[in-house]
Amino acid sequence: MLTFGTLLSCSLVSQGASIHGFYKSKIEVAEAKRLLPIYCVDTNGEKKVALTFDAAWGAEDLTQIVEILEKYQVRATFFVVGDWARKYPEEVKLLIQKGHDVANHSNKHPHMNSMSKEEIKKDIMAADASIKEIAGKETKLFRPPYGEYNNTVVEATKECGYYCIQWDVDSLDWKNYGVQPLIDKVVNHKNLRPGSIILMHNGAKYTAQALEAIIKGVQDKGFIFVPVSELLLADEEYSIDFEGRQKSSQPIH
């Protein structure tokens, strides 16, 4: 026969199990939290943005791109694949000569989400070695191929001593949808704001043709271009919020 005391005891045990399950669930969610790369930077209102190019497949338009950047005194960041750097060493040296960042975009442009941490690190460091040898400079900026990442990719990047960099303004220039649409896409992008990182590609059909108007349009909005290395909060403690925005963790005095 069930007494009131027995029922009360069962109820408390049931509630305890439920509460334990609730807290266990919260812990598991916290442990499974997705790590984020840096998509943009909190510049404390300073109207700085970074123009970036992924270089993986060709170099036919690179000289034209560099000339336009030089005309407007813009220093950009070029994320180069190791294979690309080895195929076009003179172009890599030109980028360094003109004051641009040459950063790491993997060695073979693989889909890293399906790779182990050790495989990812091996690929990153193979590109690292080629960039150092050709450019004569180190880089600590890495962009995952295809923009694909998971916690393993972000962790591997950090363990290689790199910052994992994405973007918050995507030109989608690889879709080859025309010069004016490309200009409008970047200049009027809803995410364009202080600290934005703009993604473009050398080798896309209309990128070089649209670049001058894009630079002028962004500058006309009061922004100045800096390389990613100068946009980042590199010499202080920081956090990354839910939007991928790098923010200073230093106390405000």
N, C-alpha and C positions, 0 to 999 in steps of 0.2 A: 504494500500500500504506500502511495506517495504522500508524504507529509508536506506541509507548507515549507518546513526547513529544507527538505530535499529539493523542492522546486526552486526555492530561493538560491540554493547552492548551485543547482544546474544553470540557473539564469546567470549568476555571476561568472561561472566558468565560461559560459557561452559568450557573455559580453567581453570577458578577458581575452578569449581567443579572437573575437572580432577586433578588439582594440589592438592586440598584438599583430594581427594580420594587416590592419590599417597602417601601423607604424612600419612594419616590414615592407609593405608596398611602397611607402614614401621613401624609405631608404634605398630600395631597389631602383626607383625612378631617379633619385639623386645620383646613384652610382652609374646609371645608364645615361646621364646627361650628355648631350651631344656637344662635342668641342667644335668651336668655330674658328675659321681663319679670320684675318683682318679684311673687312670689306671696305672700310672707310675709317677716317680718323677724326676725333674731336679736336678741332683746332682752336677752340675757345673763341669762335666767331671770325677768326682770321681767314680771309677768302683765298685760301690756297687749295689747289687741286692737283692731282697727278695724272699725266697722260701716259698710258702704257700701251705697248705693242707686243703681241706674242709673235715670235719668229720661229717657225717650224718647217716651212715647206719650200720657200723660194726667196730670192733676193733681188728680183728684177726691178722693183720699185724702191728699193732701199735708199739709193742715192738721192732720188727725188724727195723722199720723205725727209731725209737728213737736211737737204738744202732748204726745204720749207721751214723746218724747225729752227735752223740757223738764222733764216731771214727774220723770224719773229723772236729770236733769242729765247727759245723754249728748250729746256732740257727735259728729256723724257726718260722713261724706263723701258728697256727692251728685255723681255723674258725670252731667252734663247734656249732652244733644245741643244743638247750636246752634239748630236749628229749634225745639226745646222751649223754650229760653231766650227766644227771640224771641216765642213764642206765649204764654208765661207769665212775663213780666218781673216781676210783683209777687211771684210765688212765689219767684223767684230772689232778690229783695231780702229776702224774709222769711227765707230760709235764711241769708243773710249776717247779718241782724239778730240771729238766734238763735245765731250763733257757729259755724255749720257750715262745713266746706269745700265750696266749689262748684268742681268739677273738670270737665275736658274729656272728653266721650264721643263726639267727632267732630262734624262739622257736619250731616251728612245721614244718619248711621248706615248707611254702605255696607259692603259686603264688601271689606275692604282688601287681602286676600291677592291679589286679581286686579288691583290698582292699581299704577302705577309709583310710585317714591319721590316724584317731584315732585307727583303727584296726591294722594298721602297728605298730604304737607306742606301743600299748598294747603288741603285739607279741615280739617286740624288748626288751621291758623292762621285760617281763616274763623270757626271756633267760638271760638277764642281772642279774636278781635276782638269778637265779640258778648258773650262773658262779661265782658270788661273794661268794655265800654260799659254793660252792664246792672248788673253787680254792683259795679263801681267797684273791683274788686280783680283782681290777677293770680293765675293758678294755674299750677303746673308739674306737675300730675298728669294723666295721660292713660290712659284705658282703651279699648282697641280694641273696636269694635262686635262683638257676638256672641262676644267673647273670642277672636276669630280673629287670628292673627298669624303672620308669618314673619320672616326676617332683615330684609327690606326695611322692614316695619312698625316693628320695634324700632329700626333705624337711623334711619329718618325721624323717629320720636318723639324720639330723642336729639338729632338735628340741629335740631329745633325748640325745644330747651332743656327738654324734658319728661322726667319719669320715666314709664316704661311700667308700668302697674299691673294685675295680675290679682287672683286670690283663691285661697285654699286651703280655704275653707269655703263651699260652695255650698248655699244654702237650697233651690234649685230651686222657688222660690215661684211662678214663672210656670206651673208645671204644675197649679196650682190643686187640690192633692190634700187640702185640708182644714186646719183650724186646728191641731189637736193633732199630726197628722203633721208639719206645718211646724215647730212648736215643738220636737218631738223631733229632727227632722233637724238643726237648728242646735245645740241645747243638748247633744246626745249625739254630735255629729259626731266621727268618729275623728281628724280633723285639728285639732280645736280645741285650741290650745296657745298659750303666750306668743308674740306676734308675728303671730298669725293675722289674715287679712283676710277678713271675712265679706261675701258677696254677697247682696243682696236687691234688689227692684225696687219702686218705687212704682207703683201701678196694677195690681198683681197682686191677685187676688180676695181672698186671705186674709191678706196681709202686714200690714195695719194691725191686724186683729183679733188676730194672733198676736204682734205686736211686743212688747207689754208683758211677756208671759210669757217671751219669748225674752231680753229684757234682764234680767229678774229671774233667770232660770235661769243665764245666763252669769255674772252678778254673784255668784250664790250659790256658784259654783265658784271665787271669789276673783279674777276678772278685773276690770279696769277698762277702760272704753272711751275711746279717744282718736281724734282724726281721723287719717287716713292721713298728713297733713303732719307730725304729731307722732310717728308711729310710725316713719317712715323714718329711716335714717341719712343725713341730707341734707347735713351739713356736714363730712363726712370721707370718706376713700377707702374704697371698699367693693368687694366681689366678690359674684357671684351663683352659688350652688352648683347642683348638678344638680336640686334640688327647686324652684329658683326662690327660695331663701331669701337675702335680702340680708344680708351679713355684713361686719363691719368688717374692713378691711385694716390697721388701725393696730396696731403692736406692743403687746403686753400688758406693762406695766411691773410 
